[in-house]
Amino acid sequence: MKDLLPFDIAPQPDEITCGPTCLQAIYQYYTDPIGLTQTIDEVPMLEGGGTLAVLLACHALQRGYRATIYTYKLQIFDPTWIDLPREVLVDKLLAQAAFKNDPKIQVATDAYLKFIALGGQLKAQDLNGSLIRGFLKQGTPIIAGLSATFLYRSAREFGPNCDYDDVRGEPSGHFVVLHGYDREARTVHVADPLQSNPMTGTRKYTASIDRVINAILLGVLTYDANLLIIQPAKEKKSHAQAHPDRRR
């Protein structure tokens, strides 16, 4: 069984704007006219470059979308927290931020508190092909925060220009969009904003679903490790719903 959503993505303008570029591609899929430059300008970036899935989610929530994050980010979320009432989860996040003197945890905590206040949904579920296929079958593309190092099987990266360096380098995080799958071949269709990616050198390709799942889980090394599901308000129609003949 194959399911492929009609999906386009622009090339990211630089090394650190993969997140906003993926987000703008999702907006474009839902026929939202916001441009890439505006999206990049409006999404907060981290001091060292890049952004977090939760900051992308907050931008979408503020534009009237629904946003759900499936998190595997153990640096931020204890596994026992997922089913807590929202007010208890907020208390846990605040207590953790007060105890752990880590600037990135502080930024992430503030973002998740905003995400929760805006009505975002936080979930944890075993990451497998069924979870990914379920959203794609509904016509919902998925932003995946993952380890680019593992996905590409590339050398780790070093320095301000993200040079490949297998000795001095560190693992690198990245955002891509999953927009289709082939169940028989066990592959996922990936829209990747990094035009020069070492995997294929193209912005659209297929990859083993097992490799993608492992890359997502290894995103814990770079504050990624999540699926971001953005859906329009229930009264809106998605691109796939509006043009069912273009799905295949």
Disulfide bonds with the S-S distance in Angstrom:
none
